[in-house]
Amino acid sequence: MFIAVLPFSGYSYVEALPSQRQEDFIRAIANAFAYLGGVPACGLIDNLKSGVKRANRYEPAFTELLEQLSLHYGCTFMVLRV
């Protein structure tokens, strides 16, 4: 289950994913941006292996596909606490 929430506006997006593979995770993020009609400046993601190679509070290592997604949309991603 993929859930994207914009807390100050109250908008949310929910999508059932067939798996936790990287392709499904990235596609769900892109679908959420399309549904919401825009891209937030910063996105917080859970420490899912599909998006985060190494969890660290100050300098996390993201997967290459997530890095490319952030460059494409012009946003940044941060991880939640471990």
N, C-alpha and C positions, 0 to 999 in steps of 0.2 A: 504494500500500500504506500503510495506516494502522496504526501500532503504538503501543500505550499500555502502559507498564510501571510497576509499583509496585516499586521496587528493593528495599526492605527486606523485603517479604513474598514477593517472587518471583512475584507474579501478573502475568499479561500478557494483552493483548487484541490480536488482529490481525484486520484486515478489509480485503478487497480492494475498492478504490473504482473506480467507472467513470471518474472524472476527478478533477482537482484543483480543481474548482469550489468556491466557498465553501459552497454548500448541502451538497455531499457531505462536506466537511471537518467542518462543524458537526454534521451528522447522525452522523458517525463518533464524534465526541467524546461526544455524548449517548448513543449506543449503548454506548460503552465504560463510561460511568458507570453505565448500567443493568446491564450485564453484571457489573461489579465490585461492584455492590450498595452503592455509596456514592460520595462525591465527595471528592477530596483537597483540602486547604486551599489548595494552590498547584500549578499545572500548568506544566510547562516545555514550550514548543512550539518547533518549528523555525521558521526565518524564511520560512515559506511565504507567498506573496502572498495566499492565501485567508484568512489570519488576521492578518497583520501589514502595515499600510500603510507604516510607516517603521520600519526596524530601528535601534535605538539601545540601547546597553548599559544606560543609566540611565533613560531615558524613552522606551520604544518607543510607537509609535502603532498600536493594534489597530483592526481593522475594527469597524464598529458592531454587526454581528451577533455577533461574538465578545464584545464588551463586554456585550451583552444576555444572552448565555449565561452569562457570569460573574456577572452580577447575579441571574439566575434561580436558579442553583445555589449562590450564595453563596461562590464561590471566586475566586481571583485567578490570572492567567496572567502568566508571565514568558517572555522569549525567550532562546534560547541565544545564545552569542556569534556575531557575524558572521563 
